[in-house]
Amino acid sequence: MNITLIGASGFIGSGLLKEALSRGHQVTALVTRPDRLAPHPQLRVLQADIADTPTLANLLRGHDAVISAFSGHAQPDVRGYYVKGMQSLIAAVKESGVPRLLVVGGAGSLDIAPGQQLLDSPDFPAEYRGTAEGNRDILTLLRADTHLDWTMLSPSASIHPGERTGQFRLGEDTLLVDASGTSHISLEDYAVAMLDELERPTHVRRRFTVGY
């Protein structure tokens, strides 16, 4: 497939890029710092500003899907920057005619009890709150959209570099935990789950999660 990857040089984006290239996909990486990505025969790297909707739409045209690993965690107003960027991306996807948008979600909006999300727990890390709140805002926006073909994949509470095992569980809106009560997934297996969804869509217009 011919896909666009937003944020390919970031932590999760780099894992998605590696998995996509290993599967033979043609990837157009839209980043702010093209020098951070090594050349690859299946990779085209372009500098882009996610807030520039018309230019972004032109760059997206002709692709089969967009995967967004965009985040605003390095910005002073993390939540505001993320929400505005994602609103611009959603508008650009619609304008470009790209048929599908896949979004890297967060664990904060996953349910941990009836009526309670992980983000609502008192020990939720303060440094991740802005990103989690922004991601929850966008999930609400996507769920209200009646036209866009979207999917969001939320990781477990902890996502970390590790092994590509291909052995994991999928869930819907509830945080997954293993037998010891730990909620975690490797970056490599998260990427497997996202690319599986790209190639064989099963969560169209839905959010899902992955964990051990």
Beta strands, then each sheet from edge to edge (+ up, - down):
strand 1: 2-6
strand 2: 26-31
strand 3: 43-47
strand 4: 65-68
strand 5: 101-104
strand 6: 111-113
strand 7: 116-117
strand 8: 150-154
strand 9: 158-160
strand 10: 169-171
strand 11: 184-186
strand 12: 206-211
sheet 1: 3+ 2+ 1+ 4+ 5+ 8+ 12+ 10-
sheet 2: 6+ 7-
sheet 3: 9+ 11+
end
